[in-house]
Amino acid sequence: AVLKSDAIDHIVRATNFQSEDDLFAAIGNSHVAVGTIANRLRVDEPPSPELTVVEAPRPRGRRGLSVSLDGVDTLMITRARCCAPVPGEDVVGYVTRGKGVALHRASCSNLSVFRQNEPERLVDIHWTESNGEAYPTEIRIKALDRIGVLNDITAILSEGKANISQAKIKSQPDKTANLEMTVGVPDIQTLDTLLTKVGNLPDVLNVERVSDRRTRTRGKR
């Protein structure tokens, strides 16, 4: 469920803050735990499977990727949602029916199906530099639900210049929290570095890229 403006106003009043800016500043400065906000919503609203606490406006329109098809530049290429590749990864193109070429990571499980049933639709793709573009990538984090943990995580992402376009947080009965974030990264090297740094935080239990389920668990790298 999306946290709408009227719900934000209600939380501001219930927590005795002067404005929503004051509330968000308190969360960012570790003065209020994420679980406190989630628990406040549970009291006043029917239970929901997850709570979206941050969702930035999505960019309008679609941009072509900086890739070449058999050496020829093309704008009719999109990232496949199933694996969401980023620059620096080995990729293969699949010629869709009427929607251009979908770019898949070479390790994507869907490619084995395409190779068996429609091998003629697979094409060689050369991934060029990202030219400063940021590619939305979903990550999932499990952490101890304590004051400041969200600030620690966002500080690492901010330091790595990874914009957070969406974040969902769900507090658990065992005093942990599940966080799902969409972050913009320019390439796989940046993504791997960020995942490793977040995974090294003392209160982070594990972190993974949603599309590949490769988990960085503390002490098990």
Secondary structure, 3 states (H helix, E strand, C coil): CECCHHHHHHHHHHCCCCCHHHHHHHHHCCCCCHHHHHHHHHHHCCCCCCEEEEECCCCCCCCCCCEEECCEECCCEEECCCCCCCCCCCEEEEECCCCCEEEEECCCCHHHHHHHHCHHHEEEEEECCCCCCCEEEEEEEEEECCCCHHHHHHHHHHHCCCEEEEEEEEECCCCEEEEEEEEEECCHHHHHHHHHHHHCCCCEEEEEECCCCCEEECCEC
